[in-house]
Amino acid sequence: MSEALTQLLAKQEIQEVVIRYARAIDRLDEALLQSVFHPGSTHNHFYEGPSSDPERAATDEDPGDFVRFAMMVLNTYTRTHHQLGNTLVELTGDTSALVETYFTAFHRMRAVDDPLAGPDAFDTEMDFFVAGRYLDKFELRDGHWKIIHRTGMTDWMRLEAASARGMAAMGPDIVGQRHPDDFVYKLPTL
């Protein structure tokens, strides 16, 4: 296989890992989220520490890894939506790459009277928007490209009163759900 084709296939696999990360976050798919990180990977994006380390014990102060932290925080929202933008993949060797991906994320925060609301909840639901970039180091191990370090950069944030005009009229079968209820998990059986 030519070097150009090998590089193109590596870049495609890396982009698909970034896309699976967004699906895992929005669908609250813990197993899928764990799958995008190599063992021993680290994280610095709203959580600093291991990315995915199921063996590391959680404490009251530390959930143990980013994956558990993300599941805990995202459960305080009724829905999220991460939109990925520009992705630049720079292969830095046969088994390493630096990747910059722009993102914009929406989070519907639960109101303070919801038992699943987070500690920063308001009296009413709120819409929290954040945009920035994922700066990732990837490695190829055992034939698979995965993240070995992520640093998240925040470029802007916005918080405003919740608005969902028209959502109540939509049937539940066409509204995004979380794992395993979302339609995307039913596609293979159609």
C-alpha positions in Angstrom: 0.0 0.0 0.0 1.4 3.4 -0.8 2.5 5.8 1.9 -0.2 8.4 0.9 -3.0 5.8 1.2 -1.7 4.6 4.6 -1.7 8.2 5.8 -5.2 8.8 4.4 -6.5 5.7 6.2 -4.9 6.7 9.4 -6.4 10.2 9.3 -9.9 8.7 8.5 -9.7 6.3 11.5 -8.6 9.2 13.8 -11.5 11.3 12.6 -13.9 8.5 13.3 -12.6 8.2 16.9 -13.3 11.9 17.4 -16.8 11.4 16.0 -17.5 8.3 18.2 -16.4 10.5 21.2 -19.2 13.0 20.4 -21.8 10.2 20.0 -20.7 8.6 23.3 -21.0 11.9 25.1 -24.4 12.8 23.7 -25.9 9.4 24.0 -24.3 8.8 27.4 -22.8 5.6 26.1 -20.1 4.8 28.7 -18.7 1.7 26.9 -18.3 3.7 23.7 -16.7 6.6 25.5 -14.2 4.2 27.1 -13.3 2.8 23.7 -11.8 6.0 22.3 -9.0 6.1 24.9 -5.9 3.9 25.1 -5.2 2.5 28.6 -3.1 5.0 30.5 -4.4 8.0 28.6 -4.8 11.3 30.4 -7.4 14.1 30.3 -7.5 17.8 30.9 -10.9 19.1 29.9 -13.2 20.0 32.9 -11.5 17.0 34.6 -7.8 16.5 35.1 -6.6 12.9 35.5 -6.9 9.5 33.7 -9.2 9.4 30.7 -10.5 5.9 31.3 -9.3 3.8 34.1 -12.0 1.4 35.3 -9.5 -0.1 37.9 -9.0 3.2 39.6 -11.3 3.6 42.6 -13.7 6.5 42.8 -13.9 8.7 45.9 -16.3 11.4 47.1 -13.9 14.0 45.7 -12.8 12.2 42.5 -14.8 9.9 40.3 -11.6 8.2 39.3 -11.4 9.0 35.6 -12.9 11.3 33.0 -15.4 8.7 31.7 -17.1 8.4 35.1 -16.8 12.2 35.6 -18.5 12.8 32.2 -21.3 10.3 32.9 -21.9 11.9 36.3 -22.0 15.5 35.0 -24.0 14.7 31.8 -26.7 13.1 33.9 -27.4 16.5 35.4 -28.5 17.6 31.9 -31.7 16.4 30.2 -30.0 16.5 26.8 -26.7 17.5 25.1 -25.6 18.0 21.5 -22.0 18.2 20.4 -21.3 19.6 17.0 -17.9 19.0 15.6 -16.2 21.4 13.2 -12.8 21.6 11.6 -10.5 18.7 12.4 -6.9 18.9 11.5 -4.9 15.7 11.8 -1.1 16.0 11.7 0.7 12.6 11.6 3.9 13.0 13.6 5.3 9.6 12.9 4.1 6.1 11.9 2.3 5.7 15.3 1.6 9.2 16.6 -0.6 12.2 15.6 -1.6 15.6 16.9 -5.3 16.4 16.3 -7.2 19.7 16.7 -11.0 19.6 16.5 -13.4 22.5 16.9 -16.6 21.9 18.8 -19.8 23.6 19.8 -21.9 22.0 22.5 -25.4 22.5 23.9 -26.5 21.3 27.3 -30.0 21.5 28.8 -29.4 21.9 32.5 -32.0 20.4 34.9 -33.8 22.8 37.2 -32.9 22.8 40.9 -36.1 20.9 41.9 -35.1 18.0 39.7 -33.6 15.2 41.8 -30.9 14.7 39.1 -30.0 18.4 39.0 -26.3 19.4 39.5 -25.0 21.6 42.2 -25.0 24.6 39.8 -28.7 24.3 38.9 -31.0 27.3 38.6 -34.7 27.6 39.5 -35.6 26.8 36.0 -34.0 24.8 33.2 -31.2 26.6 31.5 -29.4 26.2 28.1 -25.7 26.1 28.5 -23.6 26.5 25.3 -19.8 26.1 25.1 -17.4 26.2 22.2 -13.8 25.4 21.9 -11.3 22.9 20.7 -10.1 19.4 21.6 -6.3 19.2 21.3 -5.5 15.5 21.2 -2.5 13.3 21.0 -3.2 10.0 19.3 -1.2 6.8 19.2 -1.5 3.7 17.0 -1.4 0.6 19.3 -2.3 -2.9 18.3 -3.6 -1.7 15.0 -5.9 1.0 16.5 -5.6 4.8 16.7 -6.9 6.1 20.0 -6.5 9.2 22.2 -3.6 9.1 24.7 -4.0 12.7 25.9 -6.8 15.3 25.6 -6.6 19.0 26.5 -9.9 20.9 26.0 -9.7 24.6 25.2 -12.7 26.9 25.8 -13.2 29.7 23.3 -16.6 31.0 24.5 -19.6 30.1 26.7 -23.1 31.3 27.0 -25.9 30.6 29.5 -29.5 31.5 28.8 -33.1 30.7 29.8 -34.2 27.4 28.2 -36.2 27.5 25.0 -37.7 24.5 23.3 -40.4 25.9 21.1 -42.1 23.1 19.1 -40.3 20.2 20.8 -43.4 19.2 22.8 -45.3 18.6 19.6 -42.7 16.1 18.3 -43.2 12.4 18.8 -40.8 10.7 21.1 -39.7 8.3 18.3 -38.0 11.3 16.5 -36.4 13.0 19.5 -32.9 12.1 20.4 -32.6 9.7 23.4 -29.7 8.3 25.4 -28.1 4.9 25.3 -29.6 2.4 24.6 -32.9 4.0 23.6 -31.8 6.3 20.8 -32.7 5.2 17.3 -29.1 4.9 16.3 -28.8 1.7 18.3 -31.8 0.2 16.5 -30.3 0.8 13.0 -28.5 -2.5 12.8 -31.7 -4.4 13.4 -33.7 -2.8 10.6 
